[in-house]
Amino acid sequence: MRARSLQKALCGINSRTHYHCQLLQAEDPPWNHGTATPLLSAQDINTILHKELNYGPVFQAGFKHHDSKGDTSTAEVLHRVKENIKAEEDSINPERRKEETITQIMEHTLLTLLLLLGFSTSPADQQLVNVYYFLSEPKTFSEAKLYCEETYTDLATIQNPDDLRTLRTEQVTYTGAWIGLRETKPLLWHWSLADRSFYRDTETEYRNWAALEPDGDLNQDCVIMTYSGEFANTNCLDIFHFICYDADIDQQYVYISLLYTWREAQSHCRQFHTDLASVRNPDENLQVQRLIPKLGFAYIGLFQDSFAWTDSSESAFRNWDVFQPDLLGECVAIHEDKYWKTELCWKLKPFFCYRSEVVMKRQILRLEVKSALNVNDPHMKTAILAEIQQRLQALGVRNITGLEWREAADGSVFQKNQSKTSADPMKRKR
């Protein structure tokens, strides 16, 4: 609006300025048009700005201007005035400036993003994922299972923390909602880190039991490693130090000196690292053993339970609430906080079904952006993420199940790196 008013004001001075009215609309600044270009004095500019745009003086009356032959062209003056107008407009409307900055960030990073993603429709770049559906009509566990089998695939099977995060549990009431886990027989040993791709061949079966272990005592369902590197089963409510596995650091096994129950240790490792430590072979057994002090013990990720998924999935992933599972039921419900509890199977509850669908593989990307703004501002992060997804969809990229930033402990995403700012936007814990 102001630029158009300035154009109108300048064009009204005399017919000689028509050339410069056109130049105001040019993309490139009009420099060095020679002495034939008509001249405007600083006083003329100030008069126009004050009269037409209610601006204060932009140039002092004594301003001296020169071009290559001794004078500054009107075009150069107009270009400088235009820059002043834009600067004032940006200061008046910071949201406009933020939108322009986001657009510039997208232009700078989108090509890099596409190159890193390497989008493809080949089978090697696709995978099956579980898509979950919440059904609010209360049913017994058996009725819910039958409905899911007829309409989708089965009651929800949860394979890993990524699956757990996609469940929209904010829709769940205090009663909880059925998932596809229920108690069966017999007891089986599992690793807390349930991602099957993490293990080769028979690595899930590696054990280094101490003599007379595991014993048959009741409720001895969790495992510690002794300072000599041997396994022993113990009550999951006993408190010990523990070993976490972290897929994102060089020293992947981390000794935690806090005294926790096995469930508390599992929650801590999942929150701050990846999971409780899996021991897949003698070499890893030795690595973990070296972290345990003399005469000490530490929880590892091995546990046993008698629960199985209704679709016969072999997933060992569990996310039990404190003091769970208990003896008050055989079927499992998930609650709003995403923790699980056993319930009596005849109770009426809403439930989650799932269907497997082919999507592109989840990928972790590192982006670099250039911006003078605070890109860790929550609104800015949300806007950038939404813009990335919108542009990818506009380019024909399909099956984008979700984009998320990988946040540090303080909630920040971008970290300054000398003159660059970098981000690791999407996190996948193994």
Secondary structure, 3 states (H helix, E strand, C coil): CHHHHHHHHHHCCCHHHHHHHHHCCCCCCCCCCCCCCCCCCHHHHHHHHHHHHCCCCCCCCCCCCCCCCCCCCHHHHHHHHHHHHHHHHHHHCHHHHHHHHHHHHHHHHHHHHHHHHCCCCCHHHEEEEEEEEEEEEEECHHHHHHHHHHHCCEECCCCCHHHHHHCCHHHCCCCCEEEEEEEEEEEEEEECCCCHHHCCCCHHHCCCECCCCCCCCCCCCEEEEECCCCEEEECCCCCEEEEEECCCCCCCEEEEEEEECHHHHHHHHHHHCCEECCCCCHHHHHHHHCCCCCCCEEEEEEEEEEEEECCCCCCCCCCECCCCCCCCCCEEEECCCCCEEEECCCCCEEEEEEEEEEEECCCCCCEEECCCCCCCCHHHHHHHHHHHHHHHHHCCCCCCCCCCCCCCCCCCCEEEECCEEEECCCCCCC
